[in-house]
């Protein structure tokens, strides 16, 4: 999937700068290699730290990240900046069931493959009769595990399936109300060294202002909540054509028995202020106690 994301950026760069030369520098991260619990790796940053190191060492000039994988509780590594935030893809999750069943049609005891604490908590809240089984690895690896019978169904991001050309496997697309997405869902961020004005100038035009506003609000929410890798936190912002911005967020206990929900709109407020406001609303509902009670 990472290479598919890189190819999207290369294509958009070529369209804006005909004749530009790019070279792919593959980097395998600790998050890609490790198939166990991410908390054992320190959780946050497992999918970005090696890429950050290559960027700072000058081995690469541009990093392509899934925004959802970039920690929001701390700043970007010193010396780097976001040069562009690309237009958002589909934020929804999808159910994959070999027999084509929907989520509501799955019988008790059905094994659903996912290692996402966000998905596990929401399935526990909405479909407690299902059984989640740990599934790590990229989308292709998870699909192979499903085909091998290691689970009966699978939940994956629609955007990821689109990037690898596997949307025909989808048996149901889950609405954000059914499965609230992760912070930064469907967004690719382009990161550069802050002193590399040439690269920044080349890629900045690829940015999408509305997506940038949405992710600024979402990441500020996550920063204020200070969740850890085992915290089931979900949320998404939406920019309207008239300039208004909304942000909906949820905090869950791992067993799905506690669900905190906040949804606010902002007119002239900047995205960061909206993110702070929604986070404060959740904290007033007890989000701090829920998050701190989860082992990590």
BALOBA-1460 file (C-alpha; in Angstrom, 3 decimals):
// residues 296
<rec num="1" residu="x" x="0.000" y="0.000" z="0.000"/>
<rec num="2" residu="x" x="2.879" y="2.370" z="0.794"/>
<rec num="3" residu="x" x="4.169" y="2.089" z="-2.760"/>
<rec num="4" residu="x" x="0.682" y="2.761" z="-4.135"/>
<rec num="5" residu="x" x="0.563" y="5.936" z="-2.041"/>
<rec num="6" residu="x" x="3.976" y="7.008" z="-3.311"/>
<rec num="7" residu="x" x="2.882" y="6.414" z="-6.911"/>
<rec num="8" residu="x" x="-0.118" y="8.689" z="-6.377"/>
<rec num="9" residu="x" x="2.207" y="11.479" z="-5.235"/>
<rec num="10" residu="x" x="4.591" y="10.878" z="-8.135"/>
<rec num="11" residu="x" x="1.702" y="11.054" z="-10.601"/>
<rec num="12" residu="x" x="0.384" y="14.297" z="-9.119"/>
<rec num="13" residu="x" x="3.873" y="15.805" z="-9.146"/>
<rec num="14" residu="x" x="4.395" y="14.788" z="-12.773"/>
<rec num="15" residu="x" x="1.062" y="16.349" z="-13.736"/>
<rec num="16" residu="x" x="2.037" y="19.691" z="-12.182"/>
<rec num="17" residu="x" x="5.725" y="19.607" z="-13.086"/>
<rec num="18" residu="x" x="6.200" y="17.799" z="-16.412"/>
<rec num="19" residu="x" x="9.692" y="16.414" z="-16.693"/>
<rec num="20" residu="x" x="10.302" y="16.237" z="-12.955"/>
<rec num="21" residu="x" x="12.462" y="13.280" z="-11.955"/>
<rec num="22" residu="x" x="11.617" y="11.266" z="-8.846"/>
<rec num="23" residu="x" x="13.140" y="8.182" z="-7.289"/>
<rec num="24" residu="x" x="11.436" y="5.860" z="-4.815"/>
<rec num="25" residu="x" x="13.417" y="5.132" z="-1.652"/>
<rec num="26" residu="x" x="11.699" y="2.188" z="0.103"/>
<rec num="27" residu="x" x="11.865" y="2.210" z="3.912"/>
<rec num="28" residu="x" x="10.570" y="-0.668" z="6.016"/>
<rec num="29" residu="x" x="9.393" y="0.574" z="9.403"/>
<rec num="30" residu="x" x="9.351" y="-1.238" z="12.725"/>
<rec num="31" residu="x" x="5.552" y="-1.127" z="12.582"/>
<rec num="32" residu="x" x="5.651" y="-2.989" z="9.262"/>
<rec num="33" residu="x" x="8.036" y="-5.650" z="10.560"/>
<rec num="34" residu="x" x="6.405" y="-6.238" z="13.950"/>
<rec num="35" residu="x" x="3.202" y="-8.311" z="13.897"/>
<rec num="36" residu="x" x="2.566" y="-8.236" z="17.646"/>
<rec num="37" residu="x" x="1.002" y="-5.625" z="19.915"/>
<rec num="38" residu="x" x="2.121" y="-2.143" z="18.847"/>
<rec num="39" residu="x" x="2.367" y="-1.070" z="22.481"/>
<rec num="40" residu="x" x="5.415" y="-3.343" z="22.731"/>
<rec num="41" residu="x" x="7.143" y="-1.031" z="20.248"/>
<rec num="42" residu="x" x="6.156" y="2.093" z="22.103"/>
<rec num="43" residu="x" x="3.047" y="2.401" z="19.950"/>
<rec num="44" residu="x" x="3.086" y="5.874" z="18.469"/>
<rec num="45" residu="x" x="5.584" y="6.526" z="15.732"/>
<rec num="46" residu="x" x="6.135" y="2.854" z="14.871"/>
<rec num="47" residu="x" x="5.205" y="3.562" z="11.246"/>
<rec num="48" residu="x" x="7.111" y="6.845" z="10.881"/>
<rec num="49" residu="x" x="10.356" y="7.001" z="12.856"/>
<rec num="50" residu="x" x="12.545" y="5.187" z="10.296"/>
<rec num="51" residu="x" x="11.121" y="7.355" z="7.521"/>
<rec num="52" residu="x" x="11.816" y="10.467" z="9.611"/>
<rec num="53" residu="x" x="15.412" y="9.301" z="10.083"/>
<rec num="54" residu="x" x="15.910" y="8.803" z="6.337"/>
<rec num="55" residu="x" x="14.519" y="12.277" z="5.677"/>
<rec num="56" residu="x" x="16.741" y="13.988" z="8.235"/>
<rec num="57" residu="x" x="19.799" y="12.062" z="7.033"/>
<rec num="58" residu="x" x="19.248" y="13.308" z="3.491"/>
<rec num="59" residu="x" x="18.610" y="9.801" z="2.181"/>
<rec num="60" residu="x" x="15.191" y="11.006" z="1.004"/>
<rec num="61" residu="x" x="13.805" y="14.477" z="0.303"/>
<rec num="62" residu="x" x="10.096" y="13.788" z="0.659"/>
<rec num="63" residu="x" x="8.230" y="11.447" z="2.991"/>
<rec num="64" residu="x" x="4.736" y="10.203" z="2.210"/>
<rec num="65" residu="x" x="2.823" y="9.346" z="5.386"/>
<rec num="66" residu="x" x="-0.680" y="8.249" z="6.249"/>
<rec num="67" residu="x" x="-1.756" y="11.094" z="8.508"/>
<rec num="68" residu="x" x="-3.396" y="8.634" z="10.912"/>
<rec num="69" residu="x" x="0.038" y="7.104" z="11.618"/>
<rec num="70" residu="x" x="1.716" y="10.389" z="12.605"/>
<rec num="71" residu="x" x="1.652" y="11.003" z="16.378"/>
<rec num="72" residu="x" x="-0.332" y="14.117" z="17.283"/>
<rec num="73" residu="x" x="0.702" y="14.366" z="20.927"/>
<rec num="74" residu="x" x="4.130" y="15.721" z="20.033"/>
<rec num="75" residu="x" x="5.516" y="17.976" z="17.282"/>
<rec num="76" residu="x" x="7.083" y="16.714" z="14.082"/>
<rec num="77" residu="x" x="10.796" y="15.881" z="14.380"/>
<rec num="78" residu="x" x="12.869" y="19.060" z="14.594"/>
<rec num="79" residu="x" x="13.940" y="20.225" z="11.177"/>
<rec num="80" residu="x" x="10.905" y="18.847" z="9.328"/>
<rec num="81" residu="x" x="7.566" y="20.298" z="8.222"/>
<rec num="82" residu="x" x="4.409" y="19.272" z="6.463"/>
<rec num="83" residu="x" x="4.853" y="20.595" z="2.939"/>
<rec num="84" residu="x" x="1.375" y="19.531" z="1.818"/>
<rec num="85" residu="x" x="-1.710" y="17.644" z="2.949"/>
<rec num="86" residu="x" x="-3.377" y="15.909" z="0.014"/>
<rec num="87" residu="x" x="-7.097" y="15.879" z="-0.672"/>
<rec num="88" residu="x" x="-8.807" y="13.415" z="1.590"/>
<rec num="89" residu="x" x="-9.877" y="9.999" z="0.336"/>
<rec num="90" residu="x" x="-12.810" y="7.983" z="1.716"/>
<rec num="91" residu="x" x="-12.782" y="8.023" z="5.526"/>
<rec num="92" residu="x" x="-15.022" y="4.987" z="5.959"/>
<rec num="93" residu="x" x="-14.246" y="1.412" z="6.948"/>
<rec num="94" residu="x" x="-15.432" y="-1.616" z="5.011"/>
<rec num="95" residu="x" x="-16.484" y="-5.113" z="6.002"/>
<rec num="96" residu="x" x="-15.073" y="-7.955" z="3.952"/>
<rec num="97" residu="x" x="-16.924" y="-11.249" z="4.243"/>
<rec num="98" residu="x" x="-16.316" y="-14.064" z="1.744"/>
<rec num="99" residu="x" x="-20.028" y="-14.848" z="1.695"/>
<rec num="100" residu="x" x="-21.011" y="-11.212" z="1.134"/>
<rec num="101" residu="x" x="-22.797" y="-10.748" z="4.465"/>
<rec num="102" residu="x" x="-23.267" y="-7.361" z="6.098"/>
<rec num="103" residu="x" x="-22.214" y="-6.574" z="9.656"/>
<rec num="104" residu="x" x="-25.755" y="-7.025" z="10.973"/>
<rec num="105" residu="x" x="-26.011" y="-10.407" z="9.231"/>
<rec num="106" residu="x" x="-22.952" y="-11.934" z="10.924"/>
<rec num="107" residu="x" x="-23.993" y="-14.711" z="13.340"/>
<rec num="108" residu="x" x="-22.839" y="-14.918" z="16.967"/>
<rec num="109" residu="x" x="-19.243" y="-16.007" z="17.365"/>
<rec num="110" residu="x" x="-18.133" y="-14.753" z="13.961"/>
<rec num="111" residu="x" x="-14.392" y="-14.035" z="14.069"/>
<rec num="112" residu="x" x="-13.655" y="-10.528" z="12.805"/>
<rec num="113" residu="x" x="-10.013" y="-9.826" z="12.059"/>
<rec num="114" residu="x" x="-8.692" y="-6.502" z="13.353"/>
<rec num="115" residu="x" x="-5.998" y="-5.265" z="15.720"/>
<rec num="116" residu="x" x="-7.390" y="-1.723" z="15.842"/>
<rec num="117" residu="x" x="-8.443" y="-0.845" z="19.393"/>
<rec num="118" residu="x" x="-10.810" y="1.716" z="17.814"/>
<rec num="119" residu="x" x="-12.605" y="-0.956" z="15.778"/>
<rec num="120" residu="x" x="-12.595" y="-3.519" z="18.584"/>
<rec num="121" residu="x" x="-14.240" y="-1.084" z="21.008"/>
<rec num="122" residu="x" x="-16.899" y="-0.024" z="18.518"/>
<rec num="123" residu="x" x="-17.733" y="-3.596" z="17.543"/>
<rec num="124" residu="x" x="-17.961" y="-4.481" z="21.237"/>
<rec num="125" residu="x" x="-20.428" y="-1.622" z="21.688"/>
<rec num="126" residu="x" x="-22.593" y="-2.293" z="18.633"/>
<rec num="127" residu="x" x="-22.178" y="-6.044" z="17.995"/>
<rec num="128" residu="x" x="-21.062" y="-7.712" z="21.245"/>
<rec num="129" residu="x" x="-21.925" y="-11.157" z="19.867"/>
<rec num="130" residu="x" x="-18.986" y="-10.987" z="17.438"/>
<rec num="131" residu="x" x="-15.431" y="-12.034" z="18.357"/>
<rec num="132" residu="x" x="-12.489" y="-9.894" z="17.319"/>
<rec num="133" residu="x" x="-9.228" y="-11.712" z="16.585"/>
<rec num="134" residu="x" x="-5.847" y="-9.938" z="16.303"/>
<rec num="135" residu="x" x="-4.867" y="-9.184" z="12.693"/>
<rec num="136" residu="x" x="-1.693" y="-7.203" z="11.935"/>
<rec num="137" residu="x" x="0.113" y="-6.514" z="8.697"/>
<rec num="138" residu="x" x="-0.636" y="-4.520" z="5.567"/>
<rec num="139" residu="x" x="-3.946" y="-4.848" z="3.737"/>
<rec num="140" residu="x" x="-2.699" y="-7.519" z="1.329"/>
<rec num="141" residu="x" x="-1.354" y="-9.615" z="4.196"/>
<rec num="142" residu="x" x="-4.634" y="-9.330" z="6.085"/>
<rec num="143" residu="x" x="-6.607" y="-10.369" z="3.009"/>
<rec num="144" residu="x" x="-4.333" y="-13.398" z="2.657"/>
<rec num="145" residu="x" x="-4.940" y="-14.326" z="6.309"/>
<rec num="146" residu="x" x="-8.687" y="-14.080" z="5.726"/>
<rec num="147" residu="x" x="-8.403" y="-16.334" z="2.685"/>
<rec num="148" residu="x" x="-6.405" y="-18.814" z="4.812"/>
<rec num="149" residu="x" x="-9.291" y="-19.048" z="7.273"/>
<rec num="150" residu="x" x="-7.661" y="-17.215" z="10.187"/>
<rec num="151" residu="x" x="-10.848" y="-15.143" z="10.523"/>
<rec num="152" residu="x" x="-14.373" y="-15.215" z="9.128"/>
<rec num="153" residu="x" x="-14.547" y="-11.523" z="8.228"/>
<rec num="154" residu="x" x="-12.288" y="-8.512" z="8.124"/>
<rec num="155" residu="x" x="-12.611" y="-4.751" z="8.612"/>
<rec num="156" residu="x" x="-10.310" y="-2.527" z="6.536"/>
<rec num="157" residu="x" x="-10.242" y="1.100" z="5.430"/>
<rec num="158" residu="x" x="-12.036" y="1.801" z="2.161"/>
<rec num="159" residu="x" x="-9.217" y="4.140" z="1.102"/>
<rec num="160" residu="x" x="-6.621" y="1.408" z="1.593"/>
<rec num="161" residu="x" x="-8.615" y="-1.051" z="-0.480"/>
<rec num="162" residu="x" x="-8.983" y="1.580" z="-3.193"/>
<rec num="163" residu="x" x="-5.224" y="2.180" z="-3.259"/>
<rec num="164" residu="x" x="-4.444" y="-1.508" z="-3.797"/>
<rec num="165" residu="x" x="-7.332" y="-2.117" z="-6.220"/>
<rec num="166" residu="x" x="-9.289" y="-4.541" z="-4.002"/>
<rec num="167" residu="x" x="-12.637" y="-2.778" z="-3.602"/>
<rec num="168" residu="x" x="-14.512" y="-5.661" z="-5.247"/>
<rec num="169" residu="x" x="-13.943" y="-7.633" z="-2.042"/>
<rec num="170" residu="x" x="-16.092" y="-5.222" z="-0.008"/>
<rec num="171" residu="x" x="-19.361" y="-6.710" z="1.232"/>
<rec num="172" residu="x" x="-20.485" y="-3.586" z="3.102"/>
<rec num="173" residu="x" x="-19.217" y="-0.033" z="3.524"/>
<rec num="174" residu="x" x="-19.736" y="1.098" z="7.102"/>
<rec num="175" residu="x" x="-20.939" y="4.643" z="7.665"/>
<rec num="176" residu="x" x="-19.028" y="6.911" z="10.094"/>
<rec num="177" residu="x" x="-21.989" y="6.496" z="12.447"/>
<rec num="178" residu="x" x="-21.506" y="2.712" z="12.403"/>
<rec num="179" residu="x" x="-17.717" y="2.846" z="12.643"/>
<rec num="180" residu="x" x="-16.240" y="6.232" z="13.522"/>
<rec num="181" residu="x" x="-12.906" y="6.609" z="11.664"/>
<rec num="182" residu="x" x="-9.464" y="7.257" z="13.126"/>
<rec num="183" residu="x" x="-8.011" y="10.741" z="13.362"/>
<rec num="184" residu="x" x="-6.480" y="11.563" z="9.981"/>
<rec num="185" residu="x" x="-8.405" y="8.887" z="8.097"/>
<rec num="186" residu="x" x="-7.891" y="8.844" z="4.330"/>
<rec num="187" residu="x" x="-5.257" y="11.589" z="4.353"/>
<rec num="188" residu="x" x="-1.728" y="11.510" z="2.947"/>
<rec num="189" residu="x" x="0.757" y="14.033" z="4.342"/>
<rec num="190" residu="x" x="3.954" y="15.102" z="2.595"/>
<rec num="191" residu="x" x="6.838" y="15.859" z="4.940"/>
<rec num="192" residu="x" x="10.094" y="17.622" z="4.004"/>
<rec num="193" residu="x" x="13.133" y="19.073" z="5.687"/>
<rec num="194" residu="x" x="12.219" y="22.617" z="6.615"/>
<rec num="195" residu="x" x="15.297" y="24.085" z="4.897"/>
<rec num="196" residu="x" x="14.628" y="22.264" z="1.610"/>
<rec num="197" residu="x" x="12.815" y="25.145" z="-0.058"/>
<rec num="198" residu="x" x="13.133" y="23.589" z="-3.515"/>
<rec num="199" residu="x" x="11.215" y="20.432" z="-2.584"/>
<rec num="200" residu="x" x="8.704" y="22.351" z="-0.506"/>
<rec num="201" residu="x" x="8.056" y="24.647" z="-3.455"/>
<rec num="202" residu="x" x="7.568" y="21.695" z="-5.795"/>
<rec num="203" residu="x" x="5.071" y="19.809" z="-3.648"/>
<rec num="204" residu="x" x="3.174" y="22.547" z="-1.809"/>
<rec num="205" residu="x" x="0.761" y="23.030" z="-4.706"/>
<rec num="206" residu="x" x="-0.470" y="19.472" z="-4.177"/>
<rec num="207" residu="x" x="-2.015" y="20.523" z="-0.868"/>
<rec num="208" residu="x" x="-5.769" y="20.669" z="-0.327"/>
<rec num="209" residu="x" x="-6.805" y="23.562" z="1.958"/>
<rec num="210" residu="x" x="-10.039" y="22.026" z="3.259"/>
<rec num="211" residu="x" x="-8.346" y="18.730" z="4.108"/>
<rec num="212" residu="x" x="-5.605" y="20.693" z="5.870"/>
<rec num="213" residu="x" x="-8.229" y="22.463" z="8.007"/>
<rec num="214" residu="x" x="-9.939" y="19.183" z="8.821"/>
<rec num="215" residu="x" x="-6.746" y="17.449" z="9.909"/>
<rec num="216" residu="x" x="-5.595" y="20.464" z="11.941"/>
<rec num="217" residu="x" x="-8.806" y="20.243" z="13.972"/>
<rec num="218" residu="x" x="-8.563" y="16.480" z="14.380"/>
<rec num="219" residu="x" x="-4.909" y="16.476" z="15.406"/>
<rec num="220" residu="x" x="-5.432" y="19.247" z="17.953"/>
<rec num="221" residu="x" x="-8.247" y="17.167" z="19.458"/>
<rec num="222" residu="x" x="-5.885" y="14.204" z="19.782"/>
<rec num="223" residu="x" x="-3.118" y="16.392" z="21.170"/>
<rec num="224" residu="x" x="-5.352" y="17.725" z="23.951"/>
<rec num="225" residu="x" x="-6.760" y="14.289" z="24.821"/>
<rec num="226" residu="x" x="-3.225" y="12.833" z="25.065"/>
<rec num="227" residu="x" x="-4.331" y="9.319" z="24.237"/>
<rec num="228" residu="x" x="-1.892" y="6.433" z="23.941"/>
<rec num="229" residu="x" x="-1.647" y="3.542" z="21.481"/>
<rec num="230" residu="x" x="-4.302" y="1.525" z="23.350"/>
<rec num="231" residu="x" x="-6.809" y="4.393" z="23.550"/>
<rec num="232" residu="x" x="-9.926" y="3.868" z="21.399"/>
<rec num="233" residu="x" x="-10.301" y="7.437" z="20.112"/>
<rec num="234" residu="x" x="-12.112" y="8.222" z="16.866"/>
<rec num="235" residu="x" x="-13.196" y="11.354" z="15.073"/>
<rec num="236" residu="x" x="-13.433" y="13.290" z="11.867"/>
<rec num="237" residu="x" x="-13.823" y="16.900" z="10.784"/>
<rec num="238" residu="x" x="-15.735" y="18.087" z="7.753"/>
<rec num="239" residu="x" x="-15.295" y="21.354" z="5.888"/>
<rec num="240" residu="x" x="-18.410" y="22.734" z="4.192"/>
<rec num="241" residu="x" x="-18.469" y="24.846" z="1.042"/>
<rec num="242" residu="x" x="-19.610" y="27.879" z="3.027"/>
<rec num="243" residu="x" x="-16.446" y="27.720" z="5.145"/>
<rec num="244" residu="x" x="-17.967" y="26.162" z="8.248"/>
<rec num="245" residu="x" x="-16.101" y="23.317" z="9.888"/>
<rec num="246" residu="x" x="-17.522" y="20.555" z="12.073"/>
<rec num="247" residu="x" x="-15.768" y="18.007" z="14.248"/>
<rec num="248" residu="x" x="-17.259" y="14.861" z="15.720"/>
<rec num="249" residu="x" x="-15.232" y="12.738" z="18.131"/>
<rec num="250" residu="x" x="-15.727" y="9.720" z="20.341"/>
<rec num="251" residu="x" x="-13.782" y="8.107" z="23.164"/>
<rec num="252" residu="x" x="-14.482" y="4.483" z="24.094"/>
<rec num="253" residu="x" x="-13.517" y="2.094" z="26.826"/>
<rec num="254" residu="x" x="-11.904" y="-1.020" z="25.285"/>
<rec num="255" residu="x" x="-14.961" y="-3.148" z="26.092"/>
<rec num="256" residu="x" x="-17.293" y="-0.663" z="24.403"/>
<rec num="257" residu="x" x="-19.366" y="-0.189" z="27.554"/>
<rec num="258" residu="x" x="-18.417" y="3.482" z="27.862"/>
<rec num="259" residu="x" x="-18.952" y="5.733" z="24.839"/>
<rec num="260" residu="x" x="-18.324" y="9.479" z="25.053"/>
<rec num="261" residu="x" x="-19.507" y="11.592" z="22.128"/>
<rec num="262" residu="x" x="-19.046" y="15.238" z="21.120"/>
<rec num="263" residu="x" x="-19.978" y="17.092" z="17.933"/>
<rec num="264" residu="x" x="-19.466" y="20.819" z="17.380"/>
<rec num="265" residu="x" x="-19.551" y="23.324" z="14.564"/>
<rec num="266" residu="x" x="-17.265" y="26.305" z="14.034"/>
<rec num="267" residu="x" x="-17.764" y="29.324" z="11.823"/>
<rec num="268" residu="x" x="-14.931" y="31.822" z="12.100"/>
<rec num="269" residu="x" x="-13.042" y="29.711" z="14.675"/>
<rec num="270" residu="x" x="-9.721" y="28.391" z="13.487"/>
<rec num="271" residu="x" x="-9.475" y="24.569" z="13.247"/>
<rec num="272" residu="x" x="-7.188" y="24.252" z="16.267"/>
<rec num="273" residu="x" x="-9.701" y="26.090" z="18.469"/>
<rec num="274" residu="x" x="-12.442" y="23.723" z="17.305"/>
<rec num="275" residu="x" x="-10.248" y="20.730" z="18.144"/>
<rec num="276" residu="x" x="-9.579" y="22.109" z="21.628"/>
<rec num="277" residu="x" x="-13.277" y="22.814" z="22.206"/>
<rec num="278" residu="x" x="-14.379" y="19.291" z="21.265"/>
<rec num="279" residu="x" x="-11.597" y="17.758" z="23.359"/>
<rec num="280" residu="x" x="-12.624" y="19.824" z="26.381"/>
<rec num="281" residu="x" x="-16.222" y="18.664" z="25.940"/>
<rec num="282" residu="x" x="-15.040" y="15.043" z="26.013"/>
<rec num="283" residu="x" x="-12.811" y="15.686" z="29.030"/>
<rec num="284" residu="x" x="-15.797" y="17.126" z="30.885"/>
<rec num="285" residu="x" x="-17.628" y="13.869" z="30.168"/>
<rec num="286" residu="x" x="-14.802" y="11.870" z="31.751"/>
<rec num="287" residu="x" x="-12.460" y="11.129" z="28.843"/>
<rec num="288" residu="x" x="-9.346" y="11.589" z="30.977"/>
<rec num="289" residu="x" x="-10.487" y="8.910" z="33.417"/>
<rec num="290" residu="x" x="-11.417" y="6.519" z="30.580"/>
<rec num="291" residu="x" x="-8.061" y="6.973" z="28.813"/>
<rec num="292" residu="x" x="-5.941" y="6.763" z="31.961"/>
<rec num="293" residu="x" x="-7.672" y="3.554" z="33.076"/>
<rec num="294" residu="x" x="-6.502" y="1.699" z="29.940"/>
<rec num="295" residu="x" x="-3.202" y="-0.195" z="30.388"/>
<rec num="296" residu="x" x="-0.425" y="0.665" z="27.934"/>
